[in-house]
């Protein structure tokens, strides 16, 4: 195993990804709240994850507390903030105490308000390693999204989120979702996997922590916990 790289090696790259990424975020089709992060916290995250700042994932870890996208429906994990204490570290079992124990052969990079989970395949999910997969709460199965983290981020910023979530969004969902922090989600009754892809117009919703909500979904598919493997970004 090679020696860990220093913060200077990881941070002080020739072509950092953040300037271009910041411009893309400003021009995104969906509203994006960039959560602030203290510089030393972002640097600690970059160092712990051993990611370079010229990658999209490294830039998110270094420069943001995370992203709240489309009224906060979709959340991309960063280094953490008061609006979203969940991070790339504590969702992958890489902090003490962890927020989540991590997944076998996967690296969690985001989630959505209904308990869907986005993770980079590190060998334990369907498809090619390095690709992002989605644990869908309407069928409780992992599905490939096609492409790695950068492609996932492009889709989150400018893709057809309305079409992707059409069967699980309800009327006036924005009024409920935008009031939540990135650490809270909505458990729906009837659960989405019981309505065969039909649109639930007026579900009963209960606010839960994301750990509780996603933990319930993960237990239904029975993954094993393991040490997190940070993917090459």
C-alpha positions as CSV (number, residue, x, y, z in Angstrom):
1,X,0.0,0.0,0.0
2,X,1.4,3.4,-1.0
3,X,1.9,6.1,1.6
4,X,-1.0,8.7,1.9
5,X,-0.5,11.8,-0.1
6,X,-0.1,15.1,1.7
7,X,-2.7,17.9,1.8
8,X,-0.6,20.0,-0.5
9,X,-0.3,17.3,-3.1
10,X,-4.1,16.8,-3.1
11,X,-5.1,20.4,-2.9
12,X,-2.5,22.4,-4.9
13,X,-3.2,20.9,-8.3
14,X,-2.5,22.6,-11.7
15,X,-6.1,22.5,-12.9
16,X,-8.5,22.5,-9.9
17,X,-12.1,21.4,-10.7
18,X,-13.9,23.9,-8.5
19,X,-13.9,27.1,-10.7
20,X,-15.6,25.4,-13.7
21,X,-17.9,23.4,-11.4
22,X,-18.9,26.6,-9.6
23,X,-19.9,28.2,-12.9
24,X,-21.9,25.1,-13.9
25,X,-23.7,25.2,-10.5
26,X,-24.6,28.9,-11.0
27,X,-26.1,28.1,-14.4
28,X,-27.8,24.8,-13.5
29,X,-31.3,24.1,-14.6
30,X,-32.4,23.2,-11.1
31,X,-32.0,25.5,-8.1
32,X,-28.8,24.6,-6.1
33,X,-27.9,25.7,-2.6
34,X,-24.2,25.4,-2.1
35,X,-23.7,24.7,1.6
36,X,-20.7,26.6,3.1
37,X,-17.8,24.8,4.7
38,X,-14.9,26.0,6.8
39,X,-11.7,25.7,4.9
40,X,-10.0,23.5,7.4
41,X,-13.0,21.1,7.4
42,X,-12.9,20.8,3.7
43,X,-9.1,20.2,3.7
44,X,-9.5,17.5,6.4
45,X,-12.1,15.8,4.2
46,X,-9.9,15.9,1.1
47,X,-7.0,14.5,3.1
48,X,-9.0,11.7,4.7
49,X,-10.6,10.7,1.4
50,X,-7.3,11.1,-0.5
51,X,-9.0,12.8,-3.4
52,X,-7.4,15.3,-5.7
53,X,-8.9,18.8,-6.1
54,X,-8.9,18.4,-9.9
55,X,-11.7,15.9,-9.6
56,X,-15.4,16.7,-9.2
57,X,-15.7,14.6,-6.1
58,X,-12.6,16.2,-4.6
59,X,-13.8,19.7,-5.4
60,X,-17.2,19.0,-3.7
61,X,-15.4,17.6,-0.6
62,X,-12.9,20.6,-0.4
63,X,-15.2,23.5,-1.2
64,X,-18.7,22.6,0.0
65,X,-20.6,21.3,2.9
66,X,-22.8,19.6,0.3
67,X,-25.3,20.6,-2.4
68,X,-29.1,20.8,-1.9
69,X,-30.6,20.6,-5.4
70,X,-34.2,21.1,-6.7
71,X,-35.7,22.6,-3.5
72,X,-33.6,20.2,-1.5
73,X,-35.1,17.1,-3.0
74,X,-31.7,15.8,-4.0
75,X,-28.7,16.1,-1.8
76,X,-25.0,15.7,-2.8
77,X,-22.7,15.0,0.1
78,X,-19.7,17.2,0.9
79,X,-17.7,18.0,4.0
80,X,-20.8,19.0,6.1
81,X,-22.4,22.1,7.4
82,X,-25.1,23.2,9.8
83,X,-27.7,22.6,7.1
84,X,-26.5,19.1,6.4
85,X,-24.3,17.4,8.9
86,X,-24.1,14.2,6.9
87,X,-20.8,14.1,5.0
88,X,-18.9,11.9,2.6
89,X,-16.9,10.7,5.6
90,X,-19.7,10.0,8.2
91,X,-22.0,8.4,5.6
92,X,-19.3,6.0,4.6
93,X,-18.1,4.9,8.1
94,X,-15.0,7.0,7.9
95,X,-15.5,9.2,10.9
96,X,-16.0,8.6,14.6
97,X,-18.8,8.2,15.3
98,X,-20.1,7.4,11.8
99,X,-23.6,8.5,10.8
100,X,-24.0,5.4,8.7
101,X,-21.8,2.2,8.7
102,X,-21.2,2.2,5.0
103,X,-22.1,-0.3,2.3
104,X,-20.4,-3.3,1.0
105,X,-18.5,-2.5,-2.2
106,X,-19.9,1.0,-2.5
107,X,-19.2,4.6,-1.6
108,X,-22.2,6.8,-0.8
109,X,-22.2,10.2,-2.5
110,X,-25.8,11.4,-2.1
111,X,-29.4,10.8,-1.3
112,X,-32.9,12.2,-1.9
113,X,-35.7,13.2,0.4
114,X,-37.7,10.0,0.0
115,X,-34.7,7.8,1.0
116,X,-33.2,7.0,-2.4
117,X,-29.4,6.5,-2.1
118,X,-26.7,7.3,-4.7
119,X,-23.4,5.4,-4.4
120,X,-20.3,4.9,-6.5
121,X,-19.8,1.2,-7.3
122,X,-16.6,-0.1,-5.7
123,X,-17.3,-3.7,-6.8
124,X,-20.4,-4.5,-4.8
125,X,-23.2,-3.0,-7.0
126,X,-24.5,-3.7,-10.5
127,X,-22.4,-2.7,-13.5
128,X,-18.9,-1.4,-13.9
129,X,-16.8,-0.3,-10.9
130,X,-16.7,3.5,-10.8
131,X,-20.3,3.9,-12.0
132,X,-22.9,5.6,-9.9
133,X,-25.9,3.5,-8.9
134,X,-29.2,4.4,-7.3
135,X,-31.1,2.5,-4.6
136,X,-34.6,3.2,-5.6
137,X,-37.2,3.3,-2.8
138,X,-40.0,2.5,-5.1
139,X,-38.6,-0.9,-6.0
140,X,-35.8,-1.4,-3.4
141,X,-33.3,-2.4,-6.0
142,X,-30.0,-0.9,-7.1
143,X,-30.0,0.4,-10.7
144,X,-27.2,1.8,-12.8
145,X,-27.4,5.4,-13.8
146,X,-24.7,5.3,-16.5
147,X,-21.4,7.0,-15.9
148,X,-19.4,8.0,-12.9
149,X,-19.6,10.8,-10.4
150,X,-19.1,13.6,-12.9
151,X,-21.9,12.3,-15.0
152,X,-24.1,11.9,-11.9
153,X,-23.4,15.5,-11.0
154,X,-24.2,16.7,-14.5
155,X,-27.6,14.9,-14.3
156,X,-28.3,16.3,-10.8
157,X,-27.7,19.8,-12.0
158,X,-29.3,19.8,-15.4
159,X,-31.0,16.4,-16.0
160,X,-34.7,15.5,-16.1
161,X,-35.3,15.1,-12.4
162,X,-39.1,15.7,-12.9
163,X,-39.2,12.7,-15.2
164,X,-37.0,10.5,-13.1
165,X,-39.1,11.2,-10.0
166,X,-42.5,11.5,-11.7
167,X,-44.0,8.4,-10.0
168,X,-43.0,9.3,-6.5
169,X,-43.6,13.1,-6.4
170,X,-46.9,14.5,-5.2
171,X,-48.7,17.8,-5.7
172,X,-47.1,20.7,-4.0
173,X,-44.1,18.6,-2.8
174,X,-41.9,21.7,-2.8
175,X,-43.7,23.3,0.1
176,X,-42.9,20.3,2.3
177,X,-39.4,19.5,1.1
178,X,-37.9,23.0,1.0
179,X,-38.4,23.4,4.8
180,X,-36.2,20.4,5.6
181,X,-32.5,20.3,6.3
182,X,-30.4,17.9,4.3
183,X,-30.4,15.5,7.2
184,X,-34.1,14.9,7.2
185,X,-36.3,12.9,4.8
186,X,-39.9,11.9,4.3
187,X,-41.3,8.4,5.0
188,X,-44.4,8.0,2.9
189,X,-47.5,6.0,3.5
190,X,-48.3,4.0,1.4
191,X,-44.6,3.2,0.9
192,X,-43.5,3.7,-2.7
193,X,-42.7,0.1,-3.3
194,X,-46.3,-1.0,-2.6
195,X,-48.0,1.1,-5.3
196,X,-46.4,-0.5,-8.4
197,X,-45.0,2.7,-9.8
198,X,-48.3,4.6,-9.7
199,X,-48.1,8.3,-8.7
200,X,-49.2,8.9,-5.1
201,X,-51.2,12.1,-5.2
202,X,-51.7,12.7,-1.5
203,X,-49.5,10.4,0.5
204,X,-49.2,10.7,4.3
205,X,-45.7,11.8,5.1
206,X,-43.7,11.5,8.3
207,X,-40.4,13.4,8.9
208,X,-37.5,11.1,9.7
209,X,-33.7,11.4,9.9
210,X,-32.0,10.2,6.7
211,X,-30.2,7.6,8.7
212,X,-33.5,6.1,9.9
213,X,-35.1,6.3,6.5
214,X,-32.3,4.9,4.4
215,X,-31.4,2.4,7.1
216,X,-35.0,0.9,6.8
217,X,-34.6,0.6,3.0
218,X,-31.1,-0.9,3.2
219,X,-32.3,-3.5,5.8
220,X,-35.0,-4.6,3.3
221,X,-32.3,-5.6,0.8
222,X,-29.9,-7.0,3.4
223,X,-26.4,-5.6,2.5
224,X,-23.4,-6.4,4.6
225,X,-21.5,-3.7,6.3
226,X,-17.9,-3.3,5.4
227,X,-15.0,-0.8,5.5
228,X,-15.6,1.9,2.9
229,X,-13.5,2.0,-0.2
230,X,-13.1,5.5,-1.6
231,X,-13.3,5.3,-5.4
232,X,-10.9,7.0,-7.7
233,X,-12.7,10.2,-9.0
